Amino acid sequence: MSDSISELIERAFDKILPIPKTPRVYRSPPPPKPVSWVPSGNLKNDTYVKRLKDFAQEIKAIDAQRTKRIKYSSRGWCYLFEGLRLIDKGEFSKAQKAINDCRKLGLLPIDFVAADQDLTRRFAGIHEAANPADSIINLKKDIKKLLDSLPSYTTDYWEDEEYYLMMCVEKGDIRNLFKPVCDEYHIPIVSSKGWYPILLRAHIAILSKKAEKRGLKPVLLLFYDHDPAGIKITETFKKGLFDVSGGTGWEPLNLEVHRFGLNAEDVDKYGLMWIDNLKTGSGRESRDWVYMDSHGRRKCESNALFKNDETLKAGETICRNAIEKYYGKDALERFKEKEKRAKENLGAVYEDPLWDDLEKSLNSLIDSLSEEAKEEEEEILHSERIFEVEIFRRKHSNTLYYGACPKCWRDFDYDEQDVGRIVRCRNCNTPMKLVRAEEEAV
């Protein structure tokens, strides 16, 4: 009876004041995760600006590791960061914003990234009054450049050849890397910036038609990312050309499309960075099961070639090997021989006394214009009173003053080559001849 009463009382207390049989252990919450390597915020936030300064220094350190000076876009930098495992694809927009904010603040040079390939975003029609003598000097340079390039302009490199090569790459950064190699072999190169636009396909059709009329087999070399999108673009490129055949009047029946990169074997061979995710630009994960069955959940962006000097050289090697697969290892020597024959045929052009007479006339004109400009400058200066101003280095209130205008007393700096020259005050336009004085300290 007593046991049942005890159990009854215990159950009642458990309902009213439940007492845990084992004491609860209270743990403090875990510390917050580290912030992203890429700073985020706005330029009005002091903390964000401070982080940007560190961010800019780290970018400069990464850039300093490479001796080959190739500029690439802010997005190109993102691919490099991804290859170094500093960010993932979902942080590209944030990283681009941080880079551009650094450029706005002067933490990175304003021209740190490659110029936009879209020419409509650059000023056209800029006019600046030029010195006539300088214009004639530039004309002389243009004439020399024309004569030096004339053999190349007049050489038919594809005479007795079998193929006509064109190259299309996904990224503008890769175009900048491959273009010097393509120039050696006289191969046109373009960046599709992703999927192939209609006008690009039309241009390929025009070049291919011209090649086929000459009995050449057109070949389109492709270099795209090793990811689901890059593989799909290259696999469907020829179909895309068929899709516009009604507008171009040409079908790519005889066209050979060859993807020469970026391929898995090259990633492993040259030690490029595999990225263990398939995130797209929007941050979503790709669902290309066919790709994943062959390559797994990993990818390699073509911009991984920008990791260091060795990988940049590897990229040039991949490009050159793809070209020489069709043109042969002796292509450069063969093309140079054709250029040599073209130059021999231009012997009468180079031997014409016109060029010597023209050079003498231009030199005489340059001397005349330079003398006139000098006399005009001296006439203008002598028409005004020229003040002789002593320049010296004097320390006062922790500030260095190098000289002062005799009229408005505006302080100015100077370089060593300014000593003895006639200059003008930026404030009141007073002409001054700078003469050295003994240095003094106050």
C-alpha positions in Angstrom: 0.0 0.0 0.0 2.8 2.4 0.9 4.5 1.7 -2.4 1.5 2.5 -4.4 1.0 5.8 -2.4 4.6 6.7 -3.0 4.4 6.1 -6.7 1.2 8.1 -6.9 2.8 11.1 -5.1 5.9 10.8 -7.4 3.8 10.9 -10.5 1.9 13.9 -9.2 5.0 15.8 -8.5 6.4 14.9 -11.9 3.4 16.5 -13.5 3.6 19.7 -11.4 7.3 20.1 -11.0 9.1 17.8 -13.3 12.6 17.2 -12.0 15.0 15.8 -14.6 16.5 12.6 -13.6 19.8 13.6 -15.2 21.1 17.2 -14.8 20.9 19.3 -18.0 24.2 20.5 -19.4 24.1 24.0 -20.8 26.6 24.9 -23.5 27.3 28.2 -25.0 26.5 28.7 -28.7 29.3 28.0 -31.2 31.3 31.0 -32.3 30.3 32.6 -35.7 31.8 31.2 -38.9 34.7 33.2 -40.4 33.7 35.8 -43.0 34.2 35.3 -46.7 37.7 36.0 -48.1 35.9 38.6 -50.3 34.8 41.7 -48.5 31.2 42.8 -48.8 29.5 46.0 -48.0 29.3 49.6 -49.4 31.8 52.3 -49.7 30.2 54.3 -46.9 31.2 51.6 -44.4 34.6 52.1 -42.8 35.0 48.5 -42.0 34.3 47.5 -45.6 36.9 50.0 -46.9 39.5 48.7 -44.4 38.9 45.2 -45.7 39.1 46.4 -49.2 42.6 47.7 -48.5 43.7 44.2 -47.4 41.9 42.6 -50.3 43.7 44.8 -52.8 47.1 44.0 -51.3 46.4 40.3 -51.5 45.4 40.6 -55.2 48.6 42.5 -55.9 50.6 39.7 -54.2 48.8 37.1 -56.4 49.5 39.2 -59.5 53.2 39.7 -58.6 53.7 35.9 -58.7 53.3 36.0 -62.5 55.9 37.6 -64.7 53.8 37.3 -67.9 51.8 40.5 -68.1 48.4 39.5 -69.4 45.4 41.5 -68.3 42.1 39.9 -67.8 38.6 41.1 -66.8 37.2 41.4 -63.3 35.3 38.1 -64.0 38.6 36.6 -65.2 40.1 37.4 -61.8 37.1 35.5 -60.2 38.0 32.4 -62.2 41.6 32.7 -60.9 40.4 33.1 -57.3 38.1 30.0 -57.8 41.1 28.0 -59.1 43.0 29.0 -55.9 40.1 27.9 -53.8 39.5 31.4 -52.4 35.9 31.7 -53.6 33.3 29.5 -55.3 31.1 30.3 -58.3 28.3 31.8 -56.1 30.7 34.5 -54.9 31.6 35.8 -58.4 29.3 38.8 -58.3 30.6 39.8 -54.8 34.2 39.5 -55.9 33.7 41.5 -59.1 32.1 44.3 -57.0 35.0 44.3 -54.5 37.5 44.5 -57.3 35.7 47.4 -59.0 35.3 49.2 -55.6 39.1 48.9 -55.2 39.5 50.5 -58.6 37.1 53.3 -57.7 39.1 54.1 -54.5 42.5 53.8 -56.2 43.5 50.8 -54.2 44.0 49.0 -57.5 44.9 50.9 -60.8 41.8 52.1 -62.6 43.0 50.1 -65.7 43.8 47.0 -63.6 41.4 44.9 -65.7 41.4 44.2 -69.4 39.6 46.8 -71.6 36.0 45.8 -72.7 36.1 44.2 -76.1 32.9 46.0 -77.0 34.1 49.0 -79.0 30.8 50.8 -78.6 31.7 51.4 -74.9 34.7 53.4 -75.8 34.8 57.1 -77.0 35.0 57.6 -80.7 35.7 60.9 -82.5 38.0 62.3 -79.9 39.9 65.3 -81.4 43.1 66.9 -80.0 45.0 69.6 -81.7 48.4 68.1 -82.6 51.8 69.6 -83.3 52.2 69.5 -87.1 55.8 68.2 -86.8 54.6 65.4 -84.5 51.9 64.5 -87.1 54.6 64.2 -89.9 56.8 62.1 -87.6 53.8 59.7 -87.1 53.3 59.6 -90.9 56.9 58.5 -91.3 56.4 55.7 -88.8 53.2 54.6 -90.6 55.0 54.5 -93.9 57.8 52.4 -92.4 55.3 50.1 -90.8 53.5 49.7 -94.1 56.7 48.8 -96.0 57.7 46.3 -93.3 54.3 44.7 -93.3 53.7 44.7 -97.1 55.1 41.2 -97.7 52.8 39.8 -95.1 49.8 41.7 -96.5 50.4 40.4 -100.0 51.3 36.8 -99.1 48.8 34.1 -99.9 49.5 31.8 -96.9 46.9 29.2 -97.9 48.2 28.5 -101.4 48.7 24.8 -101.8 47.4 24.2 -98.2 44.7 21.7 -97.2 43.0 23.4 -94.3 41.7 26.8 -93.3 41.6 27.2 -89.5 39.4 29.5 -87.4 39.4 29.6 -83.6 36.5 30.4 -81.3 37.0 30.5 -77.5 34.6 31.0 -74.6 36.3 33.7 -72.7 37.8 37.1 -73.7 40.7 36.4 -71.3 41.6 33.2 -73.3 41.3 35.1 -76.5 44.0 37.5 -75.2 46.2 34.6 -74.3 45.9 32.7 -77.6 45.9 35.7 -80.0 49.7 36.1 -80.2 50.0 32.4 -81.1 47.2 32.7 -83.7 48.8 35.8 -85.2 51.9 33.7 -85.9 49.9 31.3 -88.0 47.5 34.0 -89.4 44.5 32.4 -87.8 41.4 34.5 -87.1 40.3 34.2 -83.4 37.1 35.3 -81.7 35.5 35.1 -78.2 31.8 34.0 -78.1 31.4 35.0 -74.5 29.4 31.9 -73.8 26.8 30.6 -76.3 27.4 31.4 -79.9 25.4 34.4 -81.2 23.8 34.5 -84.6 26.2 37.0 -86.1 29.2 35.0 -85.0 27.8 32.0 -86.8 27.2 34.1 -89.9 30.8 35.2 -89.8 32.0 31.6 -89.6 29.8 30.8 -92.6 31.3 33.6 -94.6 34.9 32.6 -93.9 34.1 28.9 -94.5 32.5 29.6 -97.9 35.5 31.5 -99.0 37.8 28.7 -97.9 35.7 26.0 -99.7 35.7 28.1 -102.9 39.5 27.8 -102.8 39.4 24.0 -102.3 40.3 24.3 -98.6 38.6 22.3 -95.8 37.4 24.7 -93.1 38.2 23.8 -89.5 36.7 25.4 -86.4 38.9 25.0 -83.3 37.0 25.4 -80.0 38.3 26.1 -76.5 35.7 26.1 -73.8 35.4 25.4 -70.1 35.5 21.8 -68.9 32.0 22.0 -67.3 28.5 20.9 -68.4 27.8 24.2 -70.3 31.2 24.3 -72.0 30.9 20.7 -73.2 27.4 21.2 -74.4 28.3 24.4 -76.4 31.1 22.6 -78.3 28.9 19.5 -78.9 26.1 21.6 -80.4 28.2 24.2 -82.2 27.8 22.5 -85.6 24.1 22.1 -85.1 23.9 25.9 -84.4 25.6 26.5 -87.7 23.0 24.3 -89.5 20.2 26.3 -87.7 21.2 29.5 -89.4 21.9 28.0 -92.8 18.7 29.5 -94.2 20.1 33.0 -93.5 23.7 32.3 -94.4 23.1 30.2 -97.5 25.7 27.8 -96.4 25.6 24.4 -94.6 28.6 23.1 -92.6 28.7 19.7 -94.3 32.4 20.0 -95.0 33.3 21.9 -91.8 35.3 20.0 -89.2 34.7 21.2 -85.6 37.4 20.3 -83.2 37.3 21.0 -79.4 40.9 21.2 -78.4 40.3 22.2 -74.8 39.9 22.5 -72.0 40.0 18.7 -71.8 40.3 16.5 -68.7 43.7 15.1 -69.7 45.1 18.6 -70.0 43.8 19.5 -66.5 45.7 16.6 -65.0 48.8 16.9 -67.3 49.4 20.6 -66.4 48.3 20.5 -62.8 45.3 22.7 -63.3 42.8 23.1 -60.5 39.7 20.9 -60.4 36.8 22.5 -58.6 34.7 20.1 -56.6 31.3 21.6 -57.4 29.2 22.3 -60.5 27.6 25.6 -59.4 26.5 27.8 -62.2 26.8 31.6 -62.3 23.4 31.9 -60.5 24.7 29.8 -57.7 22.6 26.7 -58.6 24.1 23.2 -58.9 24.1 21.7 -62.4 22.0 18.6 -63.0 23.7 17.3 -66.1 23.8 13.6 -65.2 25.5 12.6 -68.4 28.4 14.9 -67.6 28.5 13.7 -64.0 28.6 10.1 -65.1 31.7 10.8 -67.1 33.5 13.4 -65.0 31.9 13.4 -61.6 30.8 16.5 -59.6 33.8 18.6 -60.6 34.8 21.1 -63.3 37.8 23.2 -64.5 37.3 26.7 -65.9 39.5 27.6 -68.8 40.7 30.6 -66.7 42.6 28.1 -64.5 45.4 28.6 -67.1 45.9 32.0 -65.5 47.1 30.5 -62.2 50.8 31.1 -62.9 53.5 31.5 -65.6 53.8 27.7 -66.0 50.1 27.3 -66.7 50.0 30.3 -69.0 52.8 28.6 -71.0 50.8 25.4 -70.9 47.9 27.2 -72.5 50.0 28.5 -75.3 51.4 25.0 -75.9 47.8 23.5 -76.0 46.9 26.2 -78.6 50.0 25.7 -80.7 49.6 21.9 -80.7 46.0 22.2 -81.9 47.0 24.4 -84.8 49.9 22.2 -85.8 47.7 19.2 -85.8 46.3 20.6 -89.1 49.0 22.9 -90.4 52.0 20.7 -89.4 55.1 21.2 -87.3 56.8 23.0 -90.2 53.9 25.5 -90.7 55.9 28.6 -89.5 58.9 27.8 -91.7 56.5 27.1 -94.6 54.7 30.4 -94.1 57.9 32.4 -93.8 59.1 30.9 -97.1 55.9 32.1 -98.8 56.4 35.5 -97.2 60.0 35.6 -98.5 58.9 34.9 -102.0 56.2 37.7 -101.7 58.9 40.1 -100.6 61.1 39.2 -103.6 58.2 39.9 -105.9 58.0 43.4 -104.3 61.6 44.2 -105.1 60.7 47.0 -107.5 58.5 48.6 -104.8 61.3 48.7 -102.3 63.9 49.8 -104.8 61.8 52.8 -106.1 63.7 56.1 -105.2 60.3 57.5 -104.2 60.8 56.3 -100.6 64.2 58.0 -100.2 62.9 61.2 -101.7 59.8 61.1 -99.6 61.9 60.6 -96.4 64.1 63.5 -97.2 61.1 65.7 -97.9 59.4 64.7 -94.7 62.6 65.3 -92.7 62.9 68.7 -94.2 59.3 69.5 -93.4 59.7 68.3 -89.8 62.7 70.5 -89.3 60.9 73.5 -90.8 57.8 73.0 -88.7 59.8 72.4 -85.5 61.7 75.6 -86.0 58.5 77.6 -86.7 57.0 76.2 -83.5 60.1 77.1 -81.5 60.1 80.7 -82.9 56.4 81.0 -82.2 56.8 79.9 -78.6 59.7 82.2 -78.0 57.7 85.1 -79.6 54.8 84.5 -77.2 57.1 84.3 -74.2 59.1 87.4 -75.1 55.9 89.4 -75.5 55.3 89.0 -71.7 57.6 89.7 -68.8 59.3 86.5 -67.7 60.0 86.4 -64.0 63.1 84.7 -62.8 62.1 82.5 -59.8 64.6 80.9 -57.4 63.7 77.3 -56.5 64.9 75.6 -53.4 63.9 73.1 -50.8 62.9 74.7 -47.6 61.2 72.9 -44.7 58.5 74.8 -42.8 55.8 73.3 -40.6 56.6 69.8 -41.8 55.8 70.8 -45.4 58.3 71.1 -48.2 58.0 74.2 -50.4 59.9 74.3 -53.6 59.0 77.6 -55.1 56.4 80.3 -55.3 54.8 82.3 -58.1 56.0 86.0 -57.9 52.4 87.2 -58.7 49.9 85.1 -56.8 52.4 83.4 -54.5 51.0 80.0 -55.2 53.5 77.3 -54.1 54.7 74.8 -56.7 56.8 71.7 -57.1 59.4 71.0 -59.8 61.5 68.3 -61.4 65.2 68.4 -62.1 64.6 68.8 -65.9 62.5 72.0 -65.1 65.6 73.9 -63.9 66.5 76.6 -66.5 63.2 76.2 -68.4 60.4 78.7 -68.8 57.1 77.4 -67.3 53.8 79.0 -66.3 52.0 79.2 -63.0 49.0 76.9 -62.9 46.9 79.5 -61.0 47.6 82.8 -62.8 49.5 81.7 -66.0 52.5 83.9 -65.1 55.6 82.9 -67.1 58.6 82.0 -64.9 62.1 80.9 -65.6 63.2 78.5 -62.8 66.8 79.1 -61.5 68.4 77.1 -58.7 69.1 78.7 -55.4 71.1 77.3 -52.5 69.1 74.9 -50.4 68.2 76.4 -47.0 66.3 75.1 -44.1 64.2 77.2 -41.7 
